């Protein structure tokens, strides 16, 4: 950004007074290739006021610009092209990284403000499938990104631990299950009962009434149903934790839907006091027709509450508990209308802070173009995918580096990291098809490619031996092969800020791929370990690349093995 400011100030001295500093700054762009310079200013905006062709304007202005701080300033067609002073610029960038190391890119945008992040949120008594991966890793990465911007993320695993599905599960367990069977293989057997319930209920709809009755018993405090519910919950959490440990994801709160059972009456009372609660066919609703939304169903005819009732209670609780500056919900795109309703009802209740609630929506993972479905039993278990990814990573490590120490540990970091990286390199709103063979490759746009590039950089530094990189030394490099890498390193802080603004981890993943590719091209074309006066600067660049690649991987929740 400093180089952009430098070019802006140089241009302001020669441009007409009516052109503002902000306009100039925003019009400056990055040329497609380095041979066209590092910044370019289009002169088309000046054609009408100066009554000249843009090409002529560019040529005349270049002759008037003071090029201090730049190697040169030239015109190419209608553009004024600025070439930065490579040695001075690279020295500034590399010195900053060597001085700051892991703190490089830290910014105080958030000023310590609290940001609850509702994420992962699997349903109790169902396995963690590939369908749960997105919310978990997107939420975890956003937490890391905004922490770098000095927000205080509060990761909440809003467990699906309440609702009519537990009535169905209890019916399934009592009809077709046993305690011994559940304790032997909790999640798979509970899933089996759930799927069987749905198959049987198509032929025997009375099962649905039984399920509703059991859930109503849970809400009314029935001892047997609550005991079964707690048992299912404890078994499920124990199984979930195995997956979270492998993903290296921690939570600050496991308050799920059940936590809000005693908080909903106050919410319903407030809705009623505001004159918003209406009766509709025996149920209680909030009419949202003025907003082109279907009604928000607050309480069903049998008195049972719904998702939105609990989400209203949760939103109010989180505001009171954390006084958040933003509240994020990392939930699939198919729930878009639900969050519109949630925000609308909160707004109508008089809570203007509802504007600070954001639905961080994401698309589906498909396999063979088909959506995953728990109800139909078409489930790809996340733990199995992680196991297969690790096996694939181990196979490639054995082929490429059979003598590697800590092979199992590295294979775990590479395999799990590959799955996480693949998810996050896709823009979160996009659907994508999952193919494990494509994901765990050491070449191409993959997590292992970035990890391997970092390991290569560290290997170069080990080979260099005891060369001490002392801050204050001249780290300026004028090698054209290093130039794109230096510029990418300088872009890291703004890249983090952009990822935070857009809640988009793919910004970081794509950046890390560009940096890895750029560094590998530099490595292929320049001799780094040549013993001459530029050695320390080159090693400082290699160290800077490693620092930024490791920070990028960390922001994605991916580990960076030192050797591969």
N, C-alpha and C positions, 0 to 999 in steps of 0.2 A: 504493500500500500504506500510505503514511503516513496518508491520509485514513481508511482502514479501521481503522488503529490508534487514531486519534482517536475514532472512533465507538465502538470496542470499549471504550476507557477510560471514555467517558461513560456507556455502558450498565452496565458492571460496578459503578458506584457506586450504581445503583438496582435491580439485579437480585438475586435470592436468592443467598446465598453458595455454594450447591451448584453453581451454573452457573459453569463454568470460563472462563477467558480464551480458551482454544483453541476451546471450543464457540461462544462469541459471535462470534469472528473468522470461523469457518467458516460460521456461519449468515447473516452479513451478505451481502446479494446486491445486484446492480445492477438497479434497476427497469427495466421495458421501455421507458419513455419518460422524458425529462428532467423533464416536468411533475409526475412522482411523486417527484422528488428524485434524489439521486445515490447514496444507499445506503439499503437497507431492511432492517429486522430483523423477522422473523416471530415473533409471540408465542405461537404454538400450543404450543410446547414447555413453556410455563409453565402451561397450562390445568389440568392435573391437580394440580400441587403447590400452586397458588394457589386452586383451586376456584372459578375465575371464567371467564367467556367471554373468548376472545382479544381481541375488540373492546374490552371493558371494561378489560382489562389494558393494552392499548396506550394507551388514553386516559388512564389513571391514571399510567402511567410517563412519558408525554410531559410531564406537568405537573411531574415531579420532575427531569428531565434538565437539566443545565447545558449550554446551547447555545453556549458559548464556542468559537470556531473555525468555527461554522456560521452561515449566514444565518438559518436557522430549523430547528426540529425539530417535525414534526407527525405525527399519526396518520391513516392511511387504512385504515379497517376494522381488520383484525388486525395491521397493519404499522406500525412506527415508521419514519418517513421523514426522512432527514437531507439537508438542502440545504447544500452547501458554500459557503463564502465565496468567490464567484467571483473577486473582484479579488485576494485573497491567494493563492488556489490557482493562478490563471493566472500570477501573477507568479513564484511558486516554480517552476512547470513550465517556463515560457518562459525564465527566467533560467538554469535548469539546461542547457537545450539550447544557448542562446547561448554559455554558458561552455564546454561540453564538445564541442560540434559533433559531429564524426564519432565521438567517444568516448562519446557519449550512449548508454546501454544496456549499456556494458561491465560485466561482472561477473566476480568471481573464484571462480566455482563450481568450475571444473576444477583450479585451483591448478597449472597448467602440465603436467598429466598427459598422457602420450602416448596417442593414439587412432588406430591404423591403420584406414584405411577402404578395404576391398576394393571397387572400383567400376569401372564401365564394362566392362572385361574382354572386348573383342570377340575373336572367333576369327580367327586369322590366315588369310589367303587368302579371306576372305568380306567383303563390303562392310559398312560401318556403315549399318545400316538404322534405321528408326524404332524398331525393337525395342531398339536400343542406347541410345536417347535417355534413357530413364527412369533406368537405373542411373547414367549419366554425370551428369545434371543433379541428380538427388536426392542422389547422393554428394557432388557439388561444393557444393551448398547446405548440406548437413549440416556439411561441413567448415568453411564460413564461419560458420555459426551457432554451432558449438561453440567456434570460435576466439574469437568475441565473448564467450564465457563462460570464457575462459582455459584451454581445453584446447589441446593441441598436436596438430592433425590431421596424419596422415601418409597422403597419398593414394596408393594402390597400384593400378596398372593390371595386374591379375593376368591377363595375356594368355592366351587359349586357344591356346597355341603347342605343344601336345603332344597325343598321343592317336591313336586309330585313324583319325580323319578325315584325318590326313596320309597314311596309307597309301592311303586312297581317292583323295586328291588326286593323289598320285604316279602311281597307276594311270591316272587320268583324263588327266593331263598326257601320260604316255608313250604312251597309245593314241590320243588325239585332239588333242593340243596341239603347240605349237612355241615355241621361245625367242622368236622374232620376234613372234609373236602376243601372248605374255605381256608382253613389254616395251612393246608398243604400248599396251595397256590392261590393266594387271595384274589388278586386282580383278575386273572384269567377266568376263574370260576364265577366270580361276581358278574363279570361281563357275559359269561355264558347264560346265567340266569336272566340277565336283562334282555339279551337278544331273544331268548326263548319266550319271555313274556310277550314281546312284540309280535312274534310269530303266532303264538297261541291266541292273543287278544283279537287278532283278525277274525278268527273262527268263534271266539268266546268273548264278546264285548263286555260281558259282566265282570271280567277281570279288571277292567278299567275302574269300575265302581269300587271293587275291593281295594284297589291301589289308592284311590282318592280317600277312602275311609281310613286306611293306615296313615296316610300323610296328615289327615285332619287330627288323628290321634297324636301324632308328633307335635303338632301345633298346640294341642290342648294339654300336653304334658304327660301323655300316657307312658307309663314306666317301661313296658316291654318294647314298644316301638322306638323310644329314645335310646334304650340300651343297645338295641340292634344298630341303630344309626351311629352311635358313638363307636361301636366295634368296627363297623365298615370304615368310618372316618380314620381311626387310628391305624388300621391295617393299610389303608390307601396312602396316608402320609408317609409311612415307613417306606413304601415302595417308590413313591415319588422322589423321596430324598436321594435315592441311589442315582437317579437320572440328574437331579440338580447338582449333585456332587461332581458328576462327570462333566457337566456343562460349566462348572465353577460359578454357579448362580446362587446368590444368597438373597434372603428377603428380610425386610424390617418388620413385617407384619403378616400373619396368616389369618387375619380376621376375614372370614368368609361370610356367606349369606346368613348363616345361623346366628352370627354375632349380632345381627341387627333385629332379631326377633322381638326384643323388648324395646326397640326404638321406633317401631313403625306406628304404634297407636298415636304417639305425639305428632308424627308427620301427618297422619290422616286427620287428626283433630285440627291442625293448622290449616290444611287444605279446606276443611269444612268451615272453619271460622272465616276464611277469606271468601267464602261463598262460591267456591270452585267445584265442590263435590256435587255430582248429580246422579240420580238413579236412572239406570237403563236396563230394562228387562231383569230386574232384581239385583243387578250388579251395581257397583259404584264406580263412576268414571269422572275424568276431567275432559270436558269438551275442547278439542283443539281444532275445530273445523275452520276457524278464522285464519289458522296458519296452514291450511291445506294438509293437515295431518289427521289420521284416524284417532279416535278417542284413546286417552291413556287409561287403561283398565287398572283401577287402584285396588279393588277388592271384588272377588268373584261372588256369585250367588250363594255359595256355601260358606262365605266369610273368609275363605283362604286368600292370602295375599299373593302378589305376583312379583316378577323380577323388578318391575319399575318401582314398586313400593319400597323394596329393600334398597334399590339403588338411590332413591330419594333420601332414605335414612342414612345411607353410606356417605352421600355427597355432603349432607349437612354435618354429619359427624366429623368428616375429614376437614371441613372448613373450621369447625370449632376446635378440633384437636391440633391441627397443624397451621392454621391461618395461612393457607397456601397462596402463592402468587399465581400458580397455574396448577391445574389438576388434570392428569393425563389418563386416558383409558385406551390401552393397547388391545384392541378388540377387532375382529374381522369386519370387513366392509358390509357384510350382510346385516349387521346390527346398526347400520347408519340411521334408520328411522327411529330406532329405540333411543338413541342418544339425542336426536332432535327433540323427541318428546320429553326426555329427562330434563334437558335444558329449558324447554318451553315451560314445563310445570314449575320448575324452580324459579324462573323469571316471574311467572304469574303469582307465585307465593311471595314475591317481593325481594328475592335474593339476586341482586344485580351481579354478584360475584359468579353467577352461572356463566357469564361471558368468558370467564377464565378457565372453563372446562373445555377440554379438547379431545375429540375422538380421534385417536391415532389409528386409522383404519389400515387394513392390509388385505391383500388378495389371498387366493387359495394355493396350496400345494396340491398338485394332481399327480397321479401315476398312470401312465398310459392314457392321459387325457381325461381320466375319470376322477371325480371328487371322492375323497375319503369319507366314510360314513360309519359311525359307531353303531347306529341303530340296525343297519343291515349287516353288521358283522364284517364289513370290508375295512379292516383296520391294519395299518402298518405300524407296528410298535416302534416307538422312538428308540428304546433300548436296543432292539435288534438292529436297527439301522446304524446306530453308533458302533455296535460290535462288528458289523460287516465292514464299516468304513475303516475301523482300526485294523482289521485283518488285511484289507487291501493296502493300507499304508505300510504295514509290516512286510508284506510281500515285496513292495517296491523298494523298501529300505534294504531288504536282504539282497535284492538284485544290484542296487547301486552302491551300497556301503555295508557289506556283510560283517565287517569288524567294528561297526559302530557300538560304542558303549551305551548302556541304558536304552537298548533298542525298544523294549516294551513301553517304557515311559515316553520315548519320542514318538512311537507309533500311536499311542493314545492321544498325544497332543496334536499330531498331524491328522489323524482320522477324525477325531471329534471336531478339531478346528476346521477341517475341510467342509463338514456338514454345516457348521455355523456360518462360515464365510460365504458359502454358496447361497444360503438363505439371504444374507445381508447384502450381497452385491446386487441382488435384484431390487429395483425400486419397490418399496413396500406395498404400494397399491396394485402392483402387477401380480397376476397369477403366473405360476411357473410349474413346469413338469420336472419331476425329480428323477434323475438317472445317476445311480451311485458311481458307476464307472467314469462318468464325466466329471463328477465332483472331486474324486480323490486322484487327481492327476498332478504330477509335479511340473507339468508344462501347461501353458495356456493361462486363461484368466481364472485361476483357482487360488484357494488359501495356501495349499502346499507350495505353490510357486512363490508367493510372497514370503512364506516362512523360509524357504530354501535360499532366497535372495539375501535375507537377513543373515542366515547361517554363513553364506559365502562372504559377506562383509566382515563378519566376526572372524572368519578363518584368515582373511587378509591381515587383519589387525594382529592376530596371534603370530602369523608368519613374520610380521615386522619386528616382533620382539619387544624390547623395552623402550620404544620411542615414546617419549613423554609429550603429550599435547598440552602445551602451556598457554593459558588464556593470555592475550596480549601479544602473542606472536603474530606474524603476518600470515594469514591463511588465504590470501588472495590467489586465485587460479585464473589463468587466461586461456586454458585449453578449451577450444570450442566443443570438444567431445563431452566436457563436464558441464557445459552451460545449461542445458535443459534440466539436469539433475539439481543444480544449484537453485534455479528458478522455482522448481517444484518444492524444494525444501522451504523456500521463502513463503510459499503459498499455504503452508500447513496451518498456521493460526486462522487465516480467513476461511479455510476449508472446514475447520472445526466449528467456527461461528456459523457458517452456512448450514452445516449438518444439524446444529442445534436449533437454528431458526425454523428449519423445515421438518424437524423430527425425522430425519432421513439418514439412517446409517449407511445406505448405499453410497452416499457422497464420500464417506471415509474409505469404504472398500474399493471403490473405483479409483480414488486418489492413490491408495497404496499400490494398486496394480500399475498405474502410470509411473509411479516413482520406482518400483521394482524393475519395470521394463527399461526405463531411462538409465538406471544405474547399471544394468546388465549390458546395455549398449556401450556405456562408458568403459566398463571393465573389458569389453571385447576389443575396443579400439585404442585404449591407452594403457601404457605400462605403469602401473601404480607403484610397484616396489622398487623402481629404479633408484639407485642411491645417488641423488643429486639434491640441489638446494630446494627443489619443490616437493621433496618427499613428505615433509611434515604437513604441508597444506593438503596434499593428496590424501594422506592418512586421516587428517581432520575431516575431510569431505566424506571418506568412507565411514568414519565414526558417526558423523551427522546423519548419514543415510540409515545406519543401523538404529540410532536413537529414534528417528522419526518413524521408521518401519515398525519398530517395537511398540511405540506409542500408538500407532494406527491399529495394529493388531489388538493391543490391549483395549482400545476404545470399542472394538468389535466383540470383545470377550474371547479372543483367540490367543492361545499361548505361542511363544516364540522360542523354540528349542535352539540352543547355542550351536549344536551340531546336528546335521542330518546326513 
